[in-house]
Amino acid sequence: MRMHVLALACAAAVAVAPWAAQAQVSVNINVPGVIAVAPPAPRYEAVPGPRAGQVWIQGNWYWAQNDYAWRPGRWEPARPDYDYAPGRWVRADGGYRWVEGDWKPKGGHGNGHCPPGQAKKGRC
């Protein structure tokens, strides 16, 4: 009798096992501004010859609804006492987020160097 009950319990466990596996749930949270797919490698663009009073802004990939598209480089008017810091893709929240390029003051903290501890304080 004991063996019969044990065999019945094992058979029930085997019968229920597929349902337990099907009960797993996958959750995909869509975080606004974060793209789950890594951007392609940057394209090579030949930088045109210099133009007086202009700064070349390198092209970049941008997310266009469901795939990446290339935005070609362009000229922008130079800003006195400022250098252009190009935009870039950064890893964030399990995906990738675009950080737009910006103008940084020349000299001081805008030259790419930040004294120890100042970046955390938002001074660079």
Backbone as a chain_set.jsonl record, in Angstrom:
{"seq": "MRMHVLALACAAAVAVAPWAAQAQVSVNINVPGVIAVAPPAPRYEAVPGPRAGQVWIQGNWYWAQNDYAWRPGRWEPARPDYDYAPGRWVRADGGYRWVEGDWKPKGGHGNGHCPPGQAKKGRC", "coords": {"N": [[0.824, -1.189, 0.0], [1.926, 1.238, 0.831], [3.883, 1.578, -1.116], [2.312, 1.871, -3.348], [1.005, 4.338, -2.84], [3.231, 6.034, -2.791], [4.145, 5.761, -5.434], [1.932, 6.838, -6.759], [2.057, 9.508, -5.831], [4.495, 10.328, -6.935], [3.87, 10.129, -9.653], [1.892, 12.077, -9.839], [3.41, 14.369, -9.268], [5.112, 14.43, -11.479], [3.241, 14.837, -13.476], [2.29, 17.398, -12.911], [4.513, 19.02, -13.194], [5.086, 20.17, -15.867], [3.16, 22.252, -15.962], [4.005, 23.942, -13.933], [6.374, 24.936, -14.986], [5.393, 26.435, -17.082], [4.283, 28.542, -15.804], [6.04, 30.601, -15.422], [6.921, 34.018, -15.721], [7.836, 36.643, -17.899], [9.04, 39.886, -17.68], [9.199, 42.889, -19.378], [10.277, 45.982, -19.104], [9.659, 49.085, -20.448], [11.696, 51.708, -20.578], [11.452, 55.102, -20.938], [13.341, 56.8, -23.432], [15.473, 55.078, -23.274], [17.204, 52.725, -25.12], [17.034, 49.372, -25.972], [18.639, 47.973, -27.744], [21.992, 47.839, -28.759], [23.826, 50.61, -30.16], [25.015, 50.801, -33.586], [28.482, 50.583, -34.689], [30.3, 53.683, -34.964], [30.12, 55.486, -38.067], [32.603, 56.039, -40.565], [33.459, 59.281, -41.376], [34.726, 61.53, -43.592], [36.326, 64.397, -42.594], [35.477, 67.544, -43.688], [37.472, 70.179, -45.212], [38.743, 72.879, -43.138], [36.589, 75.559, -42.077], [36.301, 78.984, -41.753], [35.284, 80.29, -38.666], [33.541, 78.214, -38.152], [32.505, 75.02, -36.784], [33.034, 71.565, -37.075], [30.608, 69.153, -36.632], [30.529, 65.913, -35.829], [28.887, 63.146, -37.487], [26.22, 60.949, -36.309], [24.604, 58.003, -34.93], [21.088, 57.684, -34.57], [18.051, 56.85, -32.847], [15.309, 55.696, -34.596], [12.295, 55.147, -34.197], [12.104, 52.114, -34.562], [14.596, 51.213, -35.263], [18.091, 51.973, -35.872], [19.247, 54.991, -37.395], [21.349, 56.91, -39.568], [22.679, 60.089, -38.887], [24.056, 62.549, -40.731], [27.253, 64.313, -40.5], [27.774, 67.852, -39.722], [28.167, 71.422, -40.184], [28.551, 73.904, -37.677], [28.09, 77.174, -36.321], [30.967, 78.531, -34.779], [31.57, 79.107, -31.294], [32.727, 81.747, -29.455], [35.269, 81.301, -27.022], [34.434, 78.745, -26.308], [34.42, 75.152, -26.525], [33.333, 72.408, -28.516], [31.753, 69.612, -27.178], [31.32, 66.446, -28.229], [28.259, 64.542, -28.853], [27.176, 61.37, -27.412], [26.64, 57.811, -27.043], [25.56, 56.224, -24.132], [25.69, 53.623, -21.653], [22.806, 52.79, -19.86], [20.404, 52.086, -17.397], [20.018, 49.361, -18.166], [20.133, 49.497, -20.919], [20.707, 51.68, -23.691], [21.399, 55.135, -23.875], [21.121, 58.279, -25.468], [23.322, 60.97, -25.167], [23.222, 64.24, -25.661], [25.377, 66.376, -27.621], [27.356, 69.2, -26.454], [28.258, 72.584, -25.67], [31.253, 73.53, -24.127], [32.987, 75.561, -21.751], [36.112, 77.024, -22.73], [39.431, 76.302, -21.49], [39.928, 76.263, -17.901], [37.573, 74.068, -16.486], [36.53, 73.069, -18.791], [38.269, 71.863, -20.521], [38.475, 69.116, -20.733], [39.788, 68.069, -18.576], [39.26, 67.3, -15.218], [39.492, 68.283, -11.942], [40.247, 66.126, -9.126], [37.396, 64.807, -7.467], [35.678, 66.884, -8.21], [33.879, 66.388, -10.319], [31.819, 64.825, -9.247], [30.553, 66.703, -7.783], [29.318, 68.179, -9.651], [30.748, 70.154, -10.978], [32.211, 69.974, -13.271]], "CA": [[0.0, 0.0, 0.0], [2.825, 2.39, 0.882], [4.535, 1.709, -2.413], [1.277, 2.348, -4.268], [0.817, 5.759, -2.552], [4.451, 6.711, -3.217], [4.131, 5.791, -6.897], [0.886, 7.782, -7.141], [2.574, 10.847, -5.541], [5.522, 10.628, -7.946], [3.179, 10.324, -10.924], [1.219, 13.379, -9.761], [4.45, 15.407, -9.357], [5.565, 14.47, -12.866], [2.148, 15.388, -14.281], [2.126, 18.82, -12.601], [5.759, 19.731, -13.502], [5.015, 21.058, -17.045], [2.385, 23.449, -15.661], [4.825, 24.827, -13.1], [7.336, 25.598, -15.875], [4.673, 27.381, -17.903], [3.811, 29.641, -14.977], [7.047, 31.644, -15.348], [6.53, 35.242, -16.406], [8.927, 37.536, -18.271], [8.59, 41.274, -17.669], [10.074, 43.795, -20.105], [9.843, 47.34, -18.791], [10.137, 50.045, -21.429], [12.091, 52.96, -19.936], [11.511, 56.142, -21.974], [14.661, 57.335, -23.744], [16.484, 54.024, -23.216], [17.079, 51.799, -26.237], [17.557, 48.077, -25.548], [19.589, 47.489, -28.751], [23.22, 48.651, -28.82], [23.986, 51.321, -31.435], [26.105, 50.303, -34.438], [29.751, 51.318, -34.6], [30.226, 54.948, -35.719], [30.547, 55.465, -39.471], [33.705, 56.944, -40.885], [33.126, 60.451, -42.188], [35.88, 62.392, -43.846], [36.047, 65.76, -42.133], [35.793, 68.511, -44.74], [38.472, 71.19, -44.867], [38.251, 73.849, -42.159], [35.851, 76.762, -42.481], [36.476, 80.05, -40.763], [34.129, 80.57, -37.816], [32.651, 77.048, -38.114], [32.987, 73.815, -36.11], [32.441, 70.362, -37.65], [29.947, 68.258, -35.683], [30.555, 64.579, -36.432], [27.604, 62.454, -37.598], [25.952, 59.965, -35.262], [23.412, 57.172, -35.039], [19.965, 58.053, -33.708], [17.001, 55.848, -32.846], [14.157, 56.143, -35.383], [11.147, 54.299, -33.875], [12.412, 50.703, -34.32], [15.923, 50.897, -35.777], [18.997, 53.121, -35.906], [19.454, 55.689, -38.668], [22.544, 57.758, -39.501], [22.552, 61.542, -39.072], [25.376, 62.963, -41.211], [27.902, 65.44, -39.841], [27.322, 69.178, -40.172], [28.893, 72.581, -39.675], [27.822, 74.819, -36.791], [28.899, 78.356, -36.019], [31.817, 78.428, -33.588], [31.213, 80.006, -30.198], [33.962, 82.235, -28.83], [35.582, 80.822, -25.669], [33.803, 77.441, -26.059], [34.747, 73.987, -27.34], [32.183, 71.522, -28.639], [31.905, 68.25, -26.663], [30.381, 65.688, -29.061], [27.286, 63.659, -28.225], [27.646, 59.992, -27.307], [25.744, 56.813, -26.471], [26.036, 55.704, -22.843], [24.887, 52.544, -21.078], [21.959, 53.3, -18.778], [19.161, 51.366, -17.081], [19.906, 48.121, -18.931], [20.088, 49.77, -22.352], [21.569, 52.757, -24.17], [20.749, 56.45, -23.916], [21.903, 59.293, -26.186], [23.636, 62.211, -24.456], [23.414, 65.248, -26.715], [26.597, 67.172, -27.552], [27.15, 70.475, -25.776], [29.389, 73.524, -25.688], [31.921, 73.642, -22.818], [33.92, 76.7, -21.72], [37.535, 76.731, -22.935], [40.224, 76.499, -20.276], [39.221, 75.833, -16.685], [37.122, 72.688, -16.455], [35.997, 72.677, -20.085], [39.321, 71.332, -21.375], [38.542, 67.67, -20.634], [40.373, 67.673, -17.299], [38.454, 67.673, -14.066], [40.225, 67.986, -10.71], [39.649, 65.053, -8.321], [36.25, 65.118, -6.611], [34.818, 67.975, -8.692], [32.822, 65.888, -11.193], [30.708, 64.375, -8.41], [29.876, 67.912, -7.284], [28.716, 68.847, -10.799], [31.534, 71.329, -11.356], [32.95, 69.696, -14.519]], "C": [[0.87, 1.255, 0.0], [3.463, 2.648, -0.481], [3.542, 2.276, -3.444], [1.053, 3.857, -4.084], [2.037, 6.555, -3.02], [4.497, 6.827, -4.748], [3.093, 6.779, -7.403], [1.35, 9.23, -6.93], [3.629, 11.249, -6.577], [4.878, 10.9, -9.298], [2.487, 11.681, -10.953], [2.237, 14.513, -9.903], [4.943, 15.556, -10.788], [4.496, 15.102, -13.763], [2.005, 16.893, -14.096], [3.354, 19.63, -13.04], [5.67, 20.618, -14.751], [4.212, 22.331, -16.777], [3.184, 24.443, -14.827], [5.817, 25.596, -13.973], [6.641, 26.664, -16.721], [4.212, 28.6, -17.113], [4.836, 30.77, -14.866], [6.632, 32.832, -16.212], [7.773, 36.072, -16.7], [8.366, 38.955, -18.349], [9.625, 42.128, -18.384], [9.553, 45.214, -19.875], [10.476, 48.296, -19.79], [10.424, 51.37, -20.722], [12.212, 54.021, -21.019], [12.937, 56.674, -22.169], [15.77, 56.312, -23.702], [16.184, 53.016, -24.313], [17.737, 50.485, -25.827], [18.659, 47.561, -26.481], [20.798, 48.424, -28.801], [23.322, 49.37, -30.159], [25.106, 50.692, -32.263], [27.38, 51.117, -34.207], [29.624, 52.614, -35.401], [30.715, 54.752, -37.154], [31.744, 56.388, -39.63], [33.168, 58.067, -41.758], [34.404, 61.264, -42.365], [35.49, 63.809, -43.423], [36.427, 66.727, -43.247], [36.86, 69.505, -44.274], [37.892, 72.243, -43.936], [37.53, 75.033, -42.798], [36.004, 77.789, -41.37], [35.172, 80.263, -39.989], [33.135, 79.421, -37.707], [33.322, 75.884, -37.381], [32.27, 72.627, -36.739], [31.879, 69.487, -36.529], [29.833, 66.907, -36.38], [29.164, 63.964, -36.468], [27.44, 61.424, -36.496], [24.713, 59.145, -35.595], [22.339, 57.73, -34.121], [18.887, 56.989, -33.846], [15.776, 56.414, -33.557], [13.036, 55.105, -35.258], [11.493, 52.839, -33.61], [13.764, 50.267, -34.877], [16.786, 52.16, -35.747], [19.074, 53.694, -37.316], [20.642, 56.628, -38.48], [22.19, 59.21, -39.756], [23.932, 62.026, -39.509], [25.928, 64.167, -40.442], [27.461, 66.763, -40.445], [28.239, 70.249, -39.596], [27.981, 73.376, -38.748], [28.703, 76.031, -36.537], [29.705, 78.15, -34.731], [31.336, 79.426, -32.534], [32.509, 80.453, -29.53], [34.079, 81.711, -27.398], [34.907, 79.498, -25.315], [34.343, 76.38, -27.008], [33.507, 73.112, -27.395], [32.546, 70.136, -28.113], [30.879, 67.393, -27.397], [29.418, 64.825, -28.244], [27.816, 62.233, -28.218], [26.533, 59.104, -26.756], [26.357, 56.31, -25.178], [25.123, 54.569, -22.392], [24.102, 53.111, -19.907], [20.73, 52.415, -18.614], [18.955, 50.118, -17.938], [19.82, 48.319, -20.431], [21.07, 50.865, -22.711], [20.768, 54.044, -24.275], [21.692, 57.426, -24.629], [22.076, 60.518, -25.308], [24.02, 63.223, -25.533], [24.728, 65.996, -26.515], [26.304, 68.548, -26.954], [28.413, 71.326, -25.885], [29.931, 73.682, -24.268], [32.889, 74.827, -22.849], [35.368, 76.246, -21.947], [38.296, 77.008, -21.652], [39.464, 75.973, -19.069], [38.84, 74.378, -16.759], [36.573, 72.225, -17.793], [37.026, 72.041, -20.993], [39.461, 69.82, -21.287], [39.166, 67.186, -19.34], [39.476, 68.168, -16.173], [39.237, 67.319, -12.814], [39.504, 66.924, -9.88], [38.5, 65.556, -7.448], [35.301, 66.166, -7.152], [33.678, 67.496, -9.579], [31.605, 65.457, -10.387], [29.908, 65.558, -7.871], [29.225, 68.688, -8.416], [29.457, 70.068, -11.274], [32.345, 71.11, -12.634], [32.017, 69.185, -15.579]], "O": [[0.6, 2.212, -0.726], [3.566, 3.789, -0.931], [3.92, 3.071, -4.306], [0.925, 4.58, -5.072], [1.887, 7.638, -3.586], [4.85, 7.878, -5.283], [3.342, 7.489, -8.377], [1.066, 10.091, -7.763], [3.644, 12.391, -7.038], [5.299, 11.81, -10.012], [2.494, 12.36, -11.98], [1.966, 15.507, -10.577], [5.167, 16.67, -11.26], [4.824, 15.824, -14.704], [1.633, 17.594, -15.038], [3.232, 20.838, -13.241], [6.149, 21.75, -14.7], [4.548, 23.388, -17.311], [3.049, 25.654, -15.003], [6.072, 26.775, -13.729], [7.244, 27.689, -17.041], [3.791, 29.593, -17.707], [4.535, 31.804, -14.271], [6.065, 32.666, -17.292], [8.659, 36.192, -15.855], [7.349, 39.197, -18.999], [10.804, 42.095, -18.033], [8.504, 45.589, -20.4], [11.696, 48.31, -19.956], [9.498, 52.072, -20.315], [13.008, 53.855, -21.943], [13.644, 56.958, -21.203], [16.906, 56.627, -24.055], [15.065, 52.516, -24.428], [18.883, 50.486, -25.379], [19.52, 46.794, -26.05], [20.649, 49.644, -28.875], [22.948, 48.809, -31.189], [26.041, 50.115, -31.707], [27.351, 52.193, -33.609], [28.918, 52.647, -36.409], [31.612, 53.949, -37.413], [31.879, 57.386, -38.922], [32.5, 57.82, -42.762], [35.065, 61.631, -41.394], [34.462, 64.341, -43.842], [37.571, 66.731, -43.702], [37.111, 69.642, -43.077], [36.683, 72.478, -43.941], [37.837, 75.441, -43.918], [35.849, 77.475, -40.19], [34.101, 80.399, -40.58], [32.017, 79.611, -37.229], [34.548, 75.776, -37.358], [31.053, 72.658, -36.921], [32.594, 69.127, -35.593], [29.136, 66.768, -37.385], [28.347, 64.225, -35.585], [28.408, 61.067, -35.824], [23.89, 59.534, -36.422], [22.637, 58.196, -33.021], [18.824, 56.299, -34.863], [15.262, 57.468, -33.184], [12.867, 54.272, -36.148], [11.204, 52.348, -32.519], [14.043, 49.07, -34.953], [16.274, 53.272, -35.613], [18.979, 52.964, -38.302], [20.909, 57.087, -37.37], [21.489, 59.53, -40.716], [24.887, 61.925, -38.738], [25.184, 64.929, -39.825], [26.863, 66.807, -41.52], [28.984, 70.009, -38.647], [26.784, 73.505, -39.004], [29.929, 75.921, -36.538], [29.184, 77.659, -33.729], [30.764, 80.464, -32.865], [33.299, 79.619, -29.089], [33.097, 81.685, -26.657], [34.814, 79.158, -24.136], [34.682, 76.674, -28.155], [32.723, 73.071, -26.447], [33.536, 69.548, -28.549], [29.678, 67.589, -27.21], [29.709, 64.432, -27.115], [28.776, 61.914, -28.919], [25.61, 59.578, -26.093], [27.548, 56.002, -25.133], [23.933, 54.553, -22.708], [24.65, 53.821, -19.064], [20.092, 52.044, -19.599], [17.841, 49.849, -18.386], [19.465, 47.385, -21.151], [22.14, 50.971, -22.111], [19.614, 54.045, -24.706], [22.905, 57.401, -24.416], [21.105, 61.047, -24.768], [25.026, 63.062, -26.224], [25.148, 66.228, -25.381], [25.16, 69.004, -26.944], [29.498, 70.816, -26.163], [29.177, 73.935, -23.328], [33.539, 75.068, -23.866], [35.794, 75.216, -21.422], [37.883, 77.827, -20.831], [38.447, 75.297, -19.227], [39.681, 73.531, -17.06], [36.18, 71.064, -17.911], [36.706, 71.703, -22.132], [40.476, 69.28, -21.728], [39.083, 65.997, -19.031], [39.003, 69.304, -16.182], [39.614, 66.16, -12.638], [38.277, 66.833, -9.928], [38.61, 66.585, -6.781], [34.21, 66.333, -6.607], [32.616, 68.118, -9.603], [30.472, 65.701, -10.803], [28.729, 65.424, -7.544], [28.638, 69.744, -8.181], [28.866, 70.939, -11.911], [33.101, 71.996, -13.032], [32.45, 68.896, -16.695]]}, "num_chains": 1, "name": "protein.A"}
